[in-house]
Amino acid sequence: VAKRTKGKVLIVTNSDNVIDQFNKEAKDLGIDLSQFEIGQYTNLSQKKIGQGKYELVIFDEAHNLKNQESLKSIVARQIDSKRFLYATATPMDTIQGAIYFIRHLTNMNDEEILNVLGLKALEIYNPKTNQNEKRYVLAEGVNYDTILKNMLNIRKQLVSEGKFLRREYPFYGNIQILKTKQANKFKEQEQRIIEHYSKKINYVSRSSYSDKDKQNIIMRLGTMRNFQIQRLNELSKLEFVIKNVLRDLEQGKKVVIFAESISASDMKGLAGLSEDERIIPGFIEAAESYLEGKGVKVAKIYGDNIQQKIKEKNKFQKGE
């Protein structure tokens, strides 16, 4: 970006760590930082950044802008720039997101976008807020498969125009559909998680710990319970990911899977639980187990041990 863009560049992200890392790497690369303005979405909402004229604006984690009524989204639309770049792993996983990004990448208005997707908007009264709220529903004769096909057609169009970088992960609806199809499969496990941590919380509540210690332990147990349920939801993506991984491997490609994980020390630190007390395996663990069962070699690059990560990276590069 620094080499190709002569004018002022605005970068908006949601993490101090990203800002610190960017500044460090820019200095290491000898990039002149004077052409950059960088800040968080909170700074954008407060109008502390984004008030000048720019050659390029980059929105990191751009799904932060999906709520079109949010202050940061409104301010973002007012920025004066020749070009915009939106970086997000989930550009169209919701209707709001799809409308937001398609509108910014095409000349279509909201009504045209809904027609192309096969959706319609309804105003529904919400008694909690005492206001009408917009809801999106399937148009007559349209099902989710049709929407997904329409989304793929839009994606192909945007890719051909150079406005969208091709990616493998599914668009709107796929995650929800996967979860719905496998709801019964995971329902029993989710109930088991809830019961497991409910017993632990009840035990702590009746214990002789001080009120402060009880509160801390119960909060940690609640965090662990929610984390396990989140892991369960993540596993609903496993079938789709594995299918694409095996397809690419058959074509002679090497595959990198990016996923969040958690270290064993973090796990043990939560309410003193041992690693053996985990109920649901992490996505990486589940994917590794399945792929190794299929005879696929797997390298895991994670953690704080730099030397170990370099070792695993070399294994991956060499196909070991």
Secondary structure by P-SEA (a helix, b strand, c coil): cccccccbbbbbbccaaaaaaaaaaaaaaccccccbbbbcaaaaaacccccccccbbbbcccccccccccaaaaaaaaccccccccccccccccaaaaaaaaaaaccccaaaaaaaacbbbbbbbbccccbbbbbbbbcccccaaaaaaaaaaaaaaaaaaccccccccccccaaaaaaaaacccaaaaaaaaaaaaaaaaaaaaaccccaaaaaaaaaaaaaaaaaaaaaaaaacaaaaaaaaaaaaaaabbbbbbbbbbbcaaaaaacccccccccccccaaaaaaaaaaaabbbbbbbbcccaaaaaaaaaaaaacc
